[in-house]
Amino acid sequence: MIRKFEKTDINDLMQIWKNENIMAHQFISKEYWEDNYIYVKENLPNAEIYVYVINEKIIGFIGLSNNYIEGIFIDSCNQCKGIGTSLLNKVKEIKNNLSLKVYKKNINAISFYKKNDFIITSENIDKNTNEIEYTMIWNK
C-alpha cells in the first residue's frame, strides 16, 4: 500500500535512507551519509513523500520537491520486487514531468530510471562528493 508520509514515519525513513545510500553509493564514504543524517532528518518532512507499507512496516519511500525526485529508497530486502516502480508510477500519476540527479557510478539506478522512461539530459560534477552525476528527466 502506498500512502502519504506521516510525521511518525521519520525514524523508519531515515534508517532506510542511511542504509540504502551507504549500500548503493559505495564509491562515496560512509561518513558523508552519516554527516548529512541530521540535515536530511530535519528537512525530509518538508518534501512531498509517499511511503510503501507492507504489513504495517515501511519498506520504501519516494521524496519530491515540486517535480524533482530527491530520491527513491527501498529496503534492500525488498528491492527488485516492483516497489520502486510502484512509487514512481504513483508520482507519475500526479505530475506531468519529473527530473532527478543520479550518480554515474550508480548503474542500477540509471538502469531503473531508463526502464521507466527517463532520459539523460546532462552530466555534471556534484560539488559535495566530486562524483559525476547525470540529470535525467521524464515527461508525460
Beta strands, then each sheet from edge to edge (+ up, - down):
strand 1: 2-4
strand 2: 48-54
strand 3: 57-65
strand 4: 68-74
strand 5: 97-103
strand 6: 119-126
strand 7: 131-139
sheet 1: 1+ 2- 3+ 4-
sheet 2: 5+ 7- 6+
end
